[in-house]
Amino acid sequence: MSNLAVLPILMPLIAGILVAFIHKKTTLVRNISKGLAIINLVIVGLVFMQVRDQGSIVLEMGSWEAPFGIVLVGDLLAMTLVLTTNIIAVACVFFAPQSLSEKEESYYFYSFFFLLISGVSGAFLTGDLFNLFVFFEVLLMASYGLIVLGNGKAQLRESIKYVLINLFSSMLFVTTIAFLYSVVGTVNMAQAAQRVQEVEQQGILTTIAILFFFVFATKAAVFPLYYWLPRPYISPNPVVSALFGALLTKVGIYSILRTFSLIFNHEVGLTHTLFIYLAAFTMIFGVVGAISTNNIKLIVAYNIIPAVGFMLMGIGIFTEVSISGTVYYLVHDMVIKGVLFLLVGATAYVAGTSDLRKMGGLIHHYPVLGWLLFIASLVLAGIPPFSGFMGKLQLLRGGLGEEEIFIVIIGLVSSLLILFSMIRIFIRGFWGEKMDIPIPERKKTGNLMVLPAAGLLTVSVLLGVGAEWFFPTIESISQYLMDPEIYIDSVIKE
């Protein structure tokens, strides 16, 4: 049964290799990719139910017992995020044919797509820090291939920035792993968590912890390391932007959540207090960026940043309530960011521009697209009874419980500004007088783009209105994260 842990990594990897051999047969590769994405989602769903009902799955590769071999840990947190990843992947693979030209599809889009899903899933499932680095590199290599898909000058410029930033953070990542190994003698997360408690050099460990945070914060776009994010995420094709916005920063947040709840919880008064202050600045600067631009894609890209602030806030408060809020908000934000990037991509396509000042009256020709964007904006801002509200409610409860009043106030104000930034798109882009009749081909394609986004938005709405179904699982995850011994005992069997 433990072999199930490798399937979410292996299946998309095999799919990516398979479609590479037929990349020029566009119709065939589209259909095969859709089928393989659905199959992978079904398999991951079955593995998730197995973990939910019977507990964590630990796979020791090559029968080498932990901590000596490579370990994959399919616990409830990892499998929840892997399942969410594959739901987003299915929506994106159905959106891709309407968004990409045949030429772009034939340049190994689907191979890079599956490689990205494999890398993200591996990052969630790995049980040691060095393989977290390896899977980061796998997903980054796939993202490099996706971000340069096309030939625009702006795209090339932003891809160079993206590659350089991630190259620097990867170098620091592997160096910091070496520092930790020199102190505790292992890269296995469970064993490192044991040995950190025994090591007397707490100052060195705190320094290493901050270095790890710097690496993960760069990838998650935490203040002041968010400056690289917005434009590289909007330069590629909308389907690529959706994958990036939904998945990549969330791997960084997951890494902070995992390492600072399991390994680096020895100086909570220092590290986690730092997280709260950085969360506040991340929210403020993110929403300022979102309300200061008229580019609808940039508005959504900037709104990634305050969401990261909300999740970091929960990790910083570090109570069972706040951690449950972080996990709920993490799942919610993965889904809704995928929805929003698909919807604004479709909006920019049918309008022929992403500049709000050049739009108006789209609701008359594309009412479904307009109202979907309106609902998605409410979900993002955390209006009840949607999923954004459920996550923020737990985060604010956690903040009030620990008397962190200032971060609660900043969170509430940020939520209002997020709503304002998104409603601007609806009011200025869709409302108003009826504009010229759209090009028939563009209208047909635009309507087809709506379907995958609508399916993904349905999942997001269900996360909110069906919170009583999902919340017990989220609470189980938060209880599990607050007790590292459960993870340690599942991996290292005495």
C-alpha positions as CSV (number, residue, x, y, z in Angstrom):
1,M,0.0,0.0,0.0
2,S,2.9,2.4,0.7
3,N,3.7,2.3,-3.1
4,L,0.7,4.5,-3.6
5,A,2.7,7.5,-2.4
6,V,4.8,7.6,-5.6
7,L,1.8,7.5,-8.1
8,P,1.1,11.3,-8.0
9,I,4.7,11.9,-9.0
10,L,5.1,9.0,-11.4
11,M,1.9,9.2,-13.4
12,P,2.4,12.8,-14.7
13,L,6.1,12.1,-15.3
14,I,5.2,9.2,-17.5
15,A,2.5,11.3,-19.2
16,G,4.9,14.0,-19.9
17,I,7.4,11.6,-21.5
18,L,4.6,9.9,-23.5
19,V,3.2,13.1,-25.1
20,A,6.7,14.3,-25.9
21,F,6.9,11.6,-28.6
22,I,3.7,12.8,-30.3
23,H,4.0,16.5,-29.7
24,K,3.5,17.4,-33.4
25,K,0.1,15.6,-33.6
26,T,-1.8,18.4,-31.9
27,T,-5.3,16.9,-31.9
28,L,-4.1,13.5,-30.6
29,V,-1.8,15.0,-27.9
30,R,-4.7,17.3,-26.7
31,N,-7.0,14.3,-26.2
32,I,-4.4,12.1,-24.7
33,S,-3.4,14.9,-22.3
34,K,-7.0,15.4,-21.2
35,G,-7.5,11.7,-20.6
36,L,-4.2,11.3,-18.7
37,A,-5.0,14.4,-16.5
38,I,-8.4,12.9,-15.6
39,I,-6.9,9.5,-14.9
40,N,-4.3,11.1,-12.7
41,L,-6.9,13.1,-10.8
42,V,-8.9,9.9,-10.1
43,I,-5.9,8.0,-8.9
44,V,-4.9,10.9,-6.6
45,G,-8.4,11.1,-5.3
46,L,-8.3,7.4,-4.4
47,V,-5.0,7.8,-2.6
48,F,-6.3,10.8,-0.8
49,M,-9.3,8.8,0.5
50,Q,-7.0,6.0,1.6
51,V,-4.8,8.5,3.6
52,R,-7.9,10.2,5.1
53,D,-9.4,6.9,6.3
54,Q,-6.3,4.9,7.2
55,G,-3.5,7.4,8.0
56,S,-0.3,8.5,6.4
57,I,1.5,6.4,3.7
58,V,5.3,6.3,3.9
59,L,7.3,4.9,1.0
60,E,10.9,4.0,1.6
61,M,12.5,3.9,-1.8
62,G,14.6,0.9,-2.6
63,S,13.6,-0.6,0.8
64,W,16.1,1.6,2.5
65,E,14.7,2.4,5.9
66,A,14.3,6.1,7.0
67,P,16.4,8.1,7.6
68,F,19.0,6.4,5.4
69,G,17.0,6.3,2.1
70,I,14.7,8.5,0.1
71,V,11.3,8.8,1.8
72,L,8.0,9.9,0.4
73,V,5.4,10.8,3.0
74,G,1.8,10.9,1.9
75,D,0.2,12.5,4.9
76,L,-3.2,14.3,4.9
77,L,-1.7,17.7,4.3
78,A,0.4,16.6,1.4
79,M,-2.4,14.6,-0.2
80,T,-4.9,17.4,0.2
81,L,-2.5,19.8,-1.7
82,V,-1.7,17.1,-4.3
83,L,-5.4,16.6,-4.9
84,T,-6.0,20.3,-5.3
85,T,-3.1,20.5,-7.7
86,N,-4.6,17.9,-9.9
87,I,-8.0,19.5,-9.9
88,I,-6.4,22.7,-11.2
89,A,-4.4,20.7,-13.7
90,V,-7.6,19.2,-15.2
91,A,-9.2,22.7,-15.6
92,C,-6.0,24.0,-17.3
93,V,-5.6,21.1,-19.7
94,F,-9.1,21.7,-21.0
95,F,-8.5,25.5,-21.2
96,A,-5.2,25.2,-23.1
97,P,-6.5,24.4,-26.6
98,Q,-8.6,27.6,-26.6
99,S,-5.7,29.7,-25.2
100,L,-2.7,28.4,-27.1
101,S,-2.0,28.4,-30.8
102,E,-1.3,25.0,-32.4
103,K,2.4,26.1,-32.8
104,E,2.7,26.8,-29.1
105,E,1.0,23.5,-28.3
106,S,3.4,21.6,-30.5
107,Y,6.4,23.1,-28.7
108,Y,6.1,20.5,-25.9
109,F,3.5,22.5,-23.9
110,Y,1.9,19.3,-22.6
111,S,5.2,17.7,-21.7
112,F,6.2,20.7,-19.6
113,F,2.7,20.9,-18.1
114,F,2.9,17.3,-16.8
115,L,6.5,17.8,-15.6
116,L,5.3,20.8,-13.6
117,I,2.5,18.8,-12.0
118,S,5.0,16.0,-11.2
119,G,7.5,18.5,-9.6
120,V,4.8,20.2,-7.5
121,S,3.4,16.9,-6.3
122,G,6.9,15.7,-5.4
123,A,7.6,18.8,-3.4
124,F,4.4,18.2,-1.4
125,L,5.2,14.5,-0.8
126,T,9.0,14.4,-0.2
127,G,10.2,13.5,3.3
128,D,13.6,15.0,3.1
129,L,15.0,18.5,2.5
130,F,17.4,17.6,-0.3
131,N,14.7,16.0,-2.4
132,L,12.5,19.1,-1.7
133,F,15.3,20.9,-3.4
134,V,15.3,18.4,-6.3
135,F,11.6,18.7,-6.8
136,F,11.8,22.4,-6.7
137,E,14.3,22.2,-9.5
138,V,12.0,19.8,-11.5
139,L,9.1,22.2,-11.2
140,L,11.3,25.2,-12.0
141,M,12.7,23.5,-15.1
142,A,9.2,22.9,-16.3
143,S,8.2,26.5,-15.5
144,Y,11.2,27.7,-17.5
145,G,9.9,25.8,-20.5
146,L,6.4,27.2,-20.1
147,I,7.3,30.8,-19.5
148,V,9.3,31.1,-22.7
149,L,6.5,29.5,-24.8
150,G,6.0,32.2,-27.3
151,N,8.3,34.8,-28.8
152,G,7.4,38.2,-27.3
153,K,10.1,40.7,-26.2
154,A,8.4,41.3,-22.9
155,Q,8.1,37.6,-22.3
156,L,11.8,37.1,-22.9
157,R,12.7,39.9,-20.6
158,E,10.5,38.6,-17.8
159,S,11.6,35.0,-18.2
160,I,15.3,36.1,-17.8
161,K,14.3,37.8,-14.5
162,Y,12.4,34.8,-13.4
163,V,15.3,32.4,-14.1
164,L,17.9,34.6,-12.4
165,I,15.8,35.0,-9.2
166,N,15.2,31.3,-9.0
167,L,18.8,30.4,-9.8
168,F,19.9,32.5,-6.9
169,S,17.4,31.1,-4.4
170,S,18.2,27.5,-5.5
171,M,21.9,28.1,-4.9
172,L,21.1,29.5,-1.4
173,F,18.7,26.6,-0.8
174,V,21.3,23.8,-1.4
175,T,23.9,25.7,0.6
176,T,21.5,26.1,3.5
177,I,20.8,22.3,3.4
178,A,24.5,21.7,3.7
179,F,24.7,24.0,6.7
180,L,21.8,22.1,8.4
181,Y,23.5,18.7,7.6
182,S,26.7,19.9,9.2
183,V,24.9,20.6,12.4
184,V,22.3,17.8,12.7
185,G,23.9,15.2,10.4
186,T,20.7,14.4,8.3
187,V,18.4,15.9,5.7
188,N,15.5,13.7,6.6
189,M,12.8,16.0,7.9
190,A,11.7,13.6,10.7
191,Q,15.2,12.9,12.0
192,A,16.2,16.5,11.7
193,A,13.1,17.4,13.8
194,Q,14.4,15.0,16.4
195,R,18.0,16.2,16.4
196,V,17.2,19.9,16.5
197,Q,15.7,19.4,20.0
198,E,19.0,17.8,21.1
199,V,21.5,20.2,19.6
200,E,22.9,22.8,22.0
201,Q,23.8,25.3,19.3
202,Q,20.4,27.0,19.2
203,G,21.8,30.2,17.8
204,I,23.2,28.5,14.7
205,L,20.0,26.6,14.2
206,T,18.0,29.8,14.3
207,T,20.3,31.3,11.7
208,I,19.9,28.3,9.5
209,A,16.1,28.5,10.0
210,I,16.1,32.2,8.8
211,L,18.1,31.2,5.8
212,F,15.6,28.5,4.9
213,F,12.8,31.1,5.4
214,F,14.6,33.5,3.0
215,V,14.7,30.8,0.3
216,F,11.1,29.8,0.7
217,A,10.0,33.4,1.1
218,T,11.6,34.3,-2.2
219,K,9.6,31.5,-3.9
220,A,6.4,32.4,-2.1
221,A,6.8,36.2,-2.8
222,V,6.8,37.4,0.9
223,F,7.7,41.1,1.5
224,P,10.2,42.4,0.6
225,L,11.0,39.5,-1.8
226,Y,7.8,39.8,-3.9
227,Y,9.2,42.4,-6.3
228,W,10.0,39.8,-9.0
229,L,6.6,38.2,-9.1
230,P,3.8,40.1,-10.9
231,R,5.1,40.6,-14.4
232,P,6.7,37.2,-15.0
233,Y,3.3,35.7,-14.0
234,I,1.4,37.7,-16.6
235,S,3.9,37.5,-19.5
236,P,3.2,34.0,-20.6
237,N,0.0,32.6,-22.0
238,P,-3.1,32.7,-19.7
239,V,-3.1,29.0,-19.1
240,V,0.5,29.2,-18.0
241,S,-0.3,32.2,-15.8
242,A,-3.0,30.1,-14.1
243,L,-0.6,27.3,-13.4
244,F,2.0,29.6,-12.0
245,G,-0.5,31.7,-9.9
246,A,-2.2,28.7,-8.5
247,L,0.8,26.5,-7.7
248,L,4.2,28.0,-7.6
249,T,4.0,30.4,-4.7
250,K,2.0,27.9,-2.8
251,V,4.9,25.4,-2.8
252,G,6.9,28.1,-1.0
253,I,4.2,28.6,1.6
254,Y,3.9,24.9,2.1
255,S,7.6,24.6,2.6
256,I,7.5,27.3,5.3
257,L,4.5,25.6,7.0
258,R,6.1,22.2,6.9
259,T,9.6,23.1,8.1
260,F,8.6,25.6,10.7
261,S,5.9,23.4,12.3
262,L,8.1,20.3,12.2
263,I,11.8,21.2,12.4
264,F,12.3,24.9,13.3
265,N,9.9,25.3,16.2
266,H,12.5,25.8,18.9
267,E,12.5,29.7,18.7
268,V,8.9,30.5,18.1
269,G,9.1,33.8,19.9
270,L,11.7,35.0,17.3
271,T,10.9,33.4,14.0
272,H,7.1,33.3,14.2
273,T,6.9,36.9,15.5
274,L,9.0,37.9,12.5
275,F,6.4,36.1,10.3
276,I,3.6,38.1,11.7
277,Y,5.3,41.5,10.9
278,L,6.3,40.3,7.4
279,A,2.8,39.1,6.8
280,A,1.4,42.5,7.6
281,F,3.8,44.2,5.1
282,T,3.1,41.6,2.5
283,M,-0.7,42.3,2.7
284,I,-0.2,46.0,2.5
285,F,2.2,46.2,-0.4
286,G,0.3,43.5,-2.3
287,V,-3.0,45.3,-2.2
288,V,-1.4,48.7,-3.0
289,G,0.0,47.1,-6.2
290,A,-3.4,45.6,-7.1
291,I,-5.3,48.9,-6.8
292,S,-2.6,51.0,-8.5
293,T,-2.7,49.3,-11.9
294,N,-5.3,49.2,-14.8
295,N,-3.9,46.0,-16.2
296,I,-6.5,43.3,-15.3
297,K,-3.8,40.5,-15.4
298,L,-1.6,42.6,-13.1
299,I,-4.5,43.1,-10.7
300,V,-4.8,39.4,-10.2
301,A,-1.1,38.8,-10.1
302,Y,-0.6,41.4,-7.3
303,N,-3.5,39.8,-5.4
304,I,-1.3,36.7,-5.0
305,I,0.8,38.7,-2.6
306,P,-1.7,39.6,0.1
307,A,-3.0,36.0,0.0
308,V,0.6,34.9,0.8
309,G,0.5,37.4,3.7
310,F,-2.7,35.9,5.1
311,M,-1.2,32.4,5.0
312,L,2.0,33.5,6.6
313,M,0.0,35.3,9.3
314,G,-1.5,31.9,10.4
315,I,1.9,30.3,10.5
316,G,3.2,33.2,12.6
317,I,0.4,33.1,15.1
318,F,1.0,29.3,15.4
319,T,-2.0,28.0,17.1
320,E,-4.3,25.2,16.1
321,V,-7.0,27.6,15.0
322,S,-4.6,29.8,12.9
323,I,-2.9,26.8,11.3
324,S,-6.3,25.4,10.3
325,G,-7.0,28.9,8.7
326,T,-3.7,28.8,6.8
327,V,-4.4,25.3,5.4
328,Y,-8.0,26.2,4.5
329,Y,-6.9,29.4,2.9
330,L,-4.0,27.7,1.1
331,V,-6.4,25.2,-0.6
332,H,-8.9,28.0,-1.3
333,D,-6.3,30.3,-2.8
334,M,-4.8,27.6,-5.1
335,V,-8.2,27.1,-6.6
336,I,-9.4,30.7,-6.9
337,K,-6.2,32.0,-8.3
338,G,-6.4,29.4,-11.0
339,V,-10.0,30.5,-11.7
340,L,-9.1,34.2,-11.8
341,F,-6.1,33.8,-14.1
342,L,-8.3,31.8,-16.5
343,L,-11.1,34.3,-16.4
344,V,-9.0,37.5,-16.9
345,G,-7.1,35.6,-19.6
346,A,-10.5,35.0,-21.4
347,T,-11.5,38.6,-20.7
348,A,-8.3,40.1,-22.2
349,Y,-8.8,37.8,-25.2
350,V,-12.3,38.8,-26.0
351,A,-11.7,42.5,-25.3
352,G,-8.4,42.5,-27.3
353,T,-6.7,44.3,-24.5
354,S,-5.8,43.8,-20.8
355,D,-6.1,47.6,-20.1
356,L,-9.2,48.5,-18.2
357,R,-9.3,52.0,-19.7
358,K,-9.9,50.5,-23.1
359,M,-12.8,48.2,-22.0
360,G,-16.4,48.5,-21.3
361,G,-19.8,46.9,-21.9
362,L,-18.5,43.4,-22.2
363,I,-21.4,42.1,-20.1
364,H,-23.7,42.6,-23.1
365,H,-21.8,40.1,-25.2
366,Y,-20.3,37.9,-22.5
367,P,-22.7,37.8,-19.6
368,V,-21.6,34.4,-18.3
369,L,-17.9,35.5,-18.3
370,G,-18.8,38.7,-16.5
371,W,-20.9,37.1,-13.7
372,L,-18.3,34.3,-13.2
373,L,-15.7,37.0,-12.7
374,F,-18.0,38.8,-10.2
375,I,-18.5,35.7,-8.2
376,A,-14.8,34.8,-8.2
377,S,-14.0,38.3,-7.0
378,L,-16.4,37.8,-4.0
379,V,-14.7,34.4,-3.3
380,L,-11.2,36.0,-3.4
381,A,-12.2,38.9,-1.1
382,G,-13.6,36.5,1.5
383,I,-17.3,37.4,1.4
384,P,-19.5,34.9,3.2
385,P,-20.4,32.1,2.6
386,F,-17.5,31.5,0.2
387,S,-14.2,29.7,0.9
388,G,-12.2,32.8,1.3
389,F,-14.4,33.8,4.3
390,M,-13.9,30.4,6.0
391,G,-10.1,30.6,5.8
392,K,-10.0,34.2,6.9
393,L,-12.4,33.6,9.7
394,Q,-10.1,31.0,11.3
395,L,-7.1,33.3,10.7
396,L,-8.8,36.3,12.4
397,R,-10.0,34.1,15.3
398,G,-6.4,32.9,15.7
399,G,-5.2,36.5,15.7
400,L,-7.8,37.7,18.2
401,G,-7.1,34.7,20.4
402,E,-3.4,35.7,20.7
403,E,-4.3,39.4,21.0
404,E,-2.5,40.2,17.7
405,I,-5.0,43.0,17.0
406,F,-2.9,45.0,14.5
407,I,-2.5,42.1,12.1
408,V,-6.3,41.4,12.4
409,I,-7.0,45.0,11.5
410,I,-4.6,44.9,8.6
411,G,-6.2,41.7,7.4
412,L,-9.7,43.2,7.4
413,V,-8.6,46.4,5.6
414,S,-6.7,44.3,3.0
415,S,-9.8,42.2,2.4
416,L,-11.8,45.3,1.5
417,L,-9.1,46.6,-0.8
418,I,-8.8,43.2,-2.5
419,L,-12.6,43.4,-3.2
420,F,-12.2,46.9,-4.5
421,S,-9.4,46.0,-6.8
422,M,-11.4,43.1,-8.3
423,I,-14.8,44.8,-8.5
424,R,-13.1,47.5,-10.6
425,I,-12.6,44.9,-13.4
426,F,-16.3,44.1,-13.3
427,I,-17.6,47.7,-13.2
428,R,-15.2,49.2,-15.7
429,G,-14.7,46.2,-18.0
430,F,-18.1,44.7,-18.1
431,W,-20.6,47.4,-17.1
432,G,-21.4,50.4,-19.2
433,E,-22.7,51.0,-22.7
434,K,-22.8,48.2,-25.2
435,M,-19.6,48.2,-27.3
436,D,-19.0,47.1,-30.9
437,I,-20.2,43.6,-31.9
438,P,-17.3,41.1,-31.2
439,I,-15.6,39.1,-33.9
440,P,-17.6,35.8,-34.2
441,E,-14.5,33.5,-34.0
442,R,-13.3,35.4,-30.9
443,K,-16.7,35.1,-29.3
444,K,-16.9,31.4,-29.9
445,T,-13.4,30.8,-28.4
446,G,-14.1,33.1,-25.5
447,N,-17.3,31.1,-24.6
448,L,-15.3,27.9,-24.7
449,M,-12.7,29.4,-22.4
450,V,-15.4,30.0,-19.8
451,L,-16.2,26.3,-19.3
452,P,-13.0,25.1,-17.5
453,A,-13.0,28.2,-15.4
454,A,-16.7,27.7,-14.5
455,G,-15.9,24.1,-13.4
456,L,-13.0,25.2,-11.2
457,L,-15.1,28.0,-9.8
458,T,-17.7,25.5,-8.8
459,V,-15.1,23.6,-6.8
460,S,-14.2,26.9,-5.1
461,V,-17.8,27.7,-4.2
462,L,-18.3,24.2,-2.8
463,L,-15.3,24.7,-0.5
464,G,-17.2,27.6,1.1
465,V,-20.9,26.6,1.1
466,G,-19.9,23.0,1.9
467,A,-17.5,23.9,4.6
468,E,-19.0,21.5,7.1
469,W,-17.9,18.6,4.9
470,F,-14.3,19.8,4.4
471,F,-13.6,21.4,7.8
472,P,-13.1,18.2,9.8
473,T,-10.3,17.3,7.4
474,I,-8.7,20.7,7.8
475,E,-8.9,20.5,11.6
476,S,-7.3,17.1,11.5
477,I,-4.4,18.5,9.5
478,S,-3.9,21.4,11.9
479,Q,-3.9,19.1,15.0
480,Y,-1.4,16.9,13.2
481,L,0.9,19.8,12.3
482,M,0.8,21.1,15.9
483,D,2.1,17.7,17.2
484,P,5.3,16.9,15.2
485,E,5.8,13.6,17.1
486,I,3.0,12.1,14.9
487,Y,4.9,12.8,11.7
488,I,8.2,11.7,13.3
489,D,6.8,8.4,14.5
490,S,5.2,7.6,11.1
491,V,8.5,8.0,9.3
492,I,11.1,6.8,11.8
493,K,10.0,3.5,13.3
494,E,12.0,2.7,16.4
